[in-house]
Amino acid sequence: MRICRFEAGGVIQAGFYSEERIVPLLAAARLHPDTDLAEACGRLQGDLLPLLPGGWAEEVAVRLATWLAGPGRGVGEQVGVAVGGVQLLVPIPRPNKLLLLAGNYADHIREGGGIAAERAETFPYVFMKPASTTLTDPGSPLKLPRVSPHSIDWELELAVVIGQRMKGVSEGAALAGVAGYTVINDISDRKFRPNPHRKERPKDGFFDWLQGKWHDGFCPMGPCVTSARSIGDPQALSMKLTLNGETRQQASTSQMVFPVAAIIAFIASFVTLEPGDIISTGTPAGVGHSTNTFLKSGDVLSASIESIGTLRTPVLIDD
């Protein structure tokens, strides 16, 4: 089951997602024989988290999706709207925490000049982005920052939506607390250098890298969330990113150094994870920095993950 947030006619809604069509939950539920579904969907106000595992309305979503796939198929066709006719929105607009991994694919570490160590010898590198200003809706433009526009790079990543409060969870139990999965493009400014005439300090390089992740709009996310119950193994998903139609990244989530369950267990060993938190799990090889290829106005990025969908992001210069 894939669900999305979208805006149509000035109203934010939840809908079942496909590449061609979105079926608004409330419109479909109003035509369902059981009136309790419409009442429940009316309470959502575009919030997707209740519809996913761990949410109070998951059963509602499953019942409605099952009906639309069978006896209610005609209803889905009747109330469905074309994807191109609405504005898709970030699936989880205000997560309490937006956590991301650095260096979680061995080939990406090597292409950057690093050495990939075995999992037993290391631990995940986790950083954060300011969610309220970096998250960008599907299809909305990425604006190259005027302060540093010439070294902006892409990073296709599988993102995990947390569905239950977790602290001290074991790796074996970690996936039970996942609500769903989505796509993130972790945009990065590879050569951000605040104050070019500065006096160099030992940690400048690290903070240049970190602050280069924080520009406004640097975290496109979507186009939907796939329920965790619809993805049996998050380590068996194909990934592909294209730049203007040319394949730049092509990999599988099986290539992660730290799999999803291990990432959750590590973070939850010292941080309380809450429903709606997002964890983005790192990028494979093929980023622009490895070939000195950076984004320019007019480019189009398409970031795809199997069983989820394609996150499309046009690129513009910031005005």
C-alpha positions in Angstrom: 0.0 0.0 0.0 1.4 3.4 -1.1 -0.1 6.6 0.3 0.7 10.2 -0.4 -0.2 13.8 0.7 -1.4 16.1 -2.0 -3.1 19.5 -2.4 -6.0 20.0 -4.8 -8.3 23.0 -4.8 -6.4 24.5 -1.8 -7.2 21.4 0.4 -4.5 19.0 1.7 -5.6 15.4 1.5 -4.4 11.8 1.8 -4.6 9.5 -1.1 -3.6 6.1 -2.5 -0.7 6.6 -4.8 0.2 5.2 -8.2 2.4 6.6 -11.0 -0.7 7.6 -13.0 -3.4 8.3 -10.5 -4.2 9.3 -6.9 -7.3 8.1 -5.2 -8.3 10.5 -2.4 -9.1 8.4 0.7 -12.0 10.6 1.8 -13.7 10.7 -1.6 -13.5 6.9 -1.9 -14.6 6.3 1.7 -17.7 8.3 1.1 -18.8 5.8 -1.5 -17.9 2.7 0.6 -20.9 0.8 2.1 -19.5 1.2 5.6 -20.0 4.8 6.7 -17.4 4.5 9.5 -14.6 4.7 7.0 -15.7 8.1 5.8 -15.9 9.3 9.3 -12.4 8.1 10.1 -10.9 9.5 6.8 -12.5 12.9 7.6 -10.4 13.1 10.8 -7.1 12.6 9.0 -6.7 16.1 7.5 -3.9 14.9 5.3 -1.9 13.2 8.0 -0.4 9.9 6.7 1.1 8.5 9.9 -2.2 7.2 11.3 -2.7 5.1 8.1 0.6 3.2 8.5 1.6 0.4 10.9 1.3 1.6 14.4 -1.3 4.2 13.5 -4.9 4.3 14.7 -6.3 4.3 11.1 -4.2 1.5 9.6 -7.2 -0.9 9.5 -9.3 1.8 7.8 -6.7 2.2 5.1 -6.3 -1.5 4.5 -10.1 -2.1 4.3 -10.5 0.7 1.9 -7.5 -0.3 -0.3 -8.8 -3.9 -0.4 -12.2 -2.7 -1.4 -10.8 -0.5 -4.2 -8.8 -3.4 -5.5 -11.9 -5.5 -5.8 -15.6 -4.5 -5.7 -14.8 -0.8 -5.5 -12.5 -0.7 -8.4 -14.9 1.5 -10.4 -15.0 3.9 -7.5 -11.3 4.4 -7.6 -11.5 5.2 -11.3 -14.4 7.5 -10.7 -12.8 9.7 -7.9 -9.2 9.3 -8.9 -7.2 12.3 -10.1 -4.2 12.4 -12.4 -0.9 12.8 -10.6 0.0 15.7 -12.9 -3.1 17.5 -11.9 -2.3 18.0 -8.2 0.6 19.1 -6.1 2.3 16.3 -4.3 3.5 17.2 -0.8 6.2 15.9 1.5 4.7 12.7 3.0 5.8 13.5 6.6 6.0 17.3 6.7 7.2 18.0 10.2 9.2 15.1 11.6 10.6 15.7 15.1 13.9 14.3 13.9 15.4 14.1 10.4 18.4 11.9 10.8 20.7 10.8 7.9 23.6 8.5 7.5 27.0 9.2 5.9 29.1 6.6 4.4 26.8 3.6 4.5 27.6 2.1 1.1 31.2 0.8 0.7 31.4 1.8 -3.0 30.4 5.4 -2.1 33.1 5.6 0.6 35.7 4.4 -1.9 34.6 6.8 -4.7 35.2 9.6 -2.2 38.7 8.4 -1.5 37.9 6.7 1.8 38.4 3.2 3.0 35.4 1.0 3.8 35.8 -0.9 7.0 33.9 -4.0 8.1 30.7 -3.3 10.1 32.2 -5.0 13.2 35.0 -2.4 13.2 32.9 0.7 12.9 29.6 2.4 13.8 27.1 4.4 11.7 27.9 8.1 11.1 24.6 10.0 11.8 23.9 13.6 11.2 20.8 15.8 11.1 19.2 18.3 8.8 16.7 21.1 9.8 13.5 19.5 8.7 11.3 22.6 8.5 13.5 24.3 5.9 15.2 21.5 4.0 12.3 19.2 3.2 11.0 19.8 -0.3 7.8 18.6 -2.0 8.0 16.1 -4.9 8.2 17.9 -8.2 9.0 21.2 -6.6 12.3 22.8 -7.7 15.6 22.6 -5.9 17.0 26.1 -5.8 20.7 26.4 -6.1 21.9 28.7 -3.3 23.4 31.9 -4.5 25.9 31.9 -1.6 27.5 28.7 -3.1 25.8 27.5 -6.4 28.6 25.6 -8.2 29.1 22.4 -6.2 25.7 21.0 -5.5 25.4 17.3 -5.6 22.7 14.5 -5.3 22.4 11.5 -3.1 19.6 8.9 -3.6 18.6 7.3 -0.3 16.0 4.9 1.2 14.3 6.7 4.1 12.6 5.0 7.0 9.5 6.4 8.7 9.3 5.5 12.4 5.9 4.3 13.6 6.4 3.6 17.3 8.3 5.1 20.2 11.5 3.1 20.6 14.5 3.2 23.0 16.9 0.4 23.6 15.3 -1.8 20.9 17.3 -4.8 19.7 18.2 -5.2 16.1 15.9 -8.2 15.8 12.9 -6.2 17.0 13.7 -2.9 15.3 11.8 -3.4 12.0 8.6 -3.9 14.0 8.6 -0.2 14.9 8.8 0.9 11.2 5.7 2.5 9.7 6.9 2.8 6.1 9.5 3.8 3.6 10.0 6.7 1.2 12.6 8.2 -1.0 15.0 11.0 0.0 17.5 12.9 -2.1 20.1 14.2 0.3 21.4 17.2 -1.6 24.9 18.3 -0.6 27.1 21.4 -1.2 30.5 19.7 -1.7 32.6 22.9 -1.6 30.8 25.1 0.9 33.4 27.4 2.5 31.9 30.1 4.8 34.2 33.1 5.1 36.8 32.2 2.4 39.4 34.4 4.1 39.0 32.7 7.4 41.7 31.5 9.8 41.7 27.7 9.3 41.0 25.5 12.4 41.4 21.7 12.7 37.6 21.0 12.5 36.8 23.4 9.6 36.6 20.6 7.1 34.0 18.6 9.0 31.8 21.6 9.6 32.1 22.7 6.0 30.8 19.3 5.0 28.0 19.3 7.6 26.8 22.9 6.9 26.9 22.1 3.2 23.9 19.8 4.0 21.8 22.5 5.5 20.8 24.9 2.7 17.1 25.5 2.3 15.4 22.9 0.2 18.2 20.4 0.4 16.1 17.4 1.2 13.5 16.5 -1.4 11.3 13.6 -0.1 8.5 11.5 -1.6 6.5 10.9 -3.7 4.7 8.7 -1.3 5.2 6.4 1.7 5.0 2.6 1.2 3.6 0.8 4.2 6.2 -1.4 6.0 3.8 -4.3 5.6 4.1 -4.0 1.8 7.9 -4.3 1.9 9.0 -7.6 3.2 12.7 -6.9 3.2 14.0 -3.3 3.0 17.5 -4.8 2.1 16.2 -6.1 -1.3 15.2 -2.9 -3.1 16.7 -1.7 -6.3 17.7 2.0 -6.5 18.3 4.3 -9.5 18.9 8.0 -9.9 19.0 9.7 -13.3 20.2 13.2 -14.2 18.5 14.5 -17.3 17.6 10.9 -18.2 21.2 9.6 -17.8 21.7 7.0 -15.1 24.1 8.2 -12.4 23.4 5.9 -9.5 22.2 2.2 -9.8 22.4 -0.1 -6.8 20.5 -2.1 -4.2 19.8 -1.5 -0.6 21.4 -4.9 0.0 24.8 -3.1 -0.4 24.3 -1.1 2.9 27.2 -1.5 5.4 24.6 -1.1 8.2 21.2 -2.5 7.3 18.0 -0.7 8.4 17.5 -2.8 11.5 21.0 -2.2 12.7 20.7 1.6 12.1 17.5 1.8 14.1 19.0 -0.2 17.0 22.2 1.9 17.0 20.3 5.2 17.1 17.7 4.0 19.6 20.5 2.9 21.9 21.0 6.5 22.9 18.2 8.5 21.3 14.4 8.0 21.8 12.8 7.5 18.4 9.3 8.8 18.0 6.5 8.2 15.6 7.1 10.3 12.4 10.9 10.5 12.8 12.7 10.0 9.6 16.0 8.1 9.1 17.7 8.3 5.7 20.0 5.4 5.3 22.9 6.7 3.1 23.7 6.7 -0.6 25.4 4.3 -3.0 28.1 5.2 -5.5 27.5 7.5 -8.4 27.3 10.9 -6.8 28.4 13.9 -8.9 31.4 14.8 -6.8 33.2 11.6 -8.0 33.3 12.9 -11.6 33.3 16.6 -10.7 29.7 16.9 -12.1 27.5 19.3 -10.3 23.9 20.5 -10.7 23.0 23.5 -12.8 19.8 25.4 -13.5 17.6 23.4 -15.9 18.7 19.9 -14.7 16.1 17.3 -13.7 16.8 14.6 -11.1 14.7 11.5 -10.9 15.4 9.3 -7.8 13.7 5.9 -7.8 13.4 3.1 -5.3 11.6 -0.2 -6.1 8.2 -0.6 -4.5 8.1 3.1 -3.6 8.3 5.3 -6.6 10.2 8.1 -8.4 11.0 11.4 -6.7 11.4 14.0 -9.5 13.2 17.3 -8.7 13.9 20.1 -11.3 16.8 22.4 -10.6 16.7 26.2 -10.7 18.9 29.0 -9.6 17.7 30.7 -6.4 16.0 34.0 -7.0 
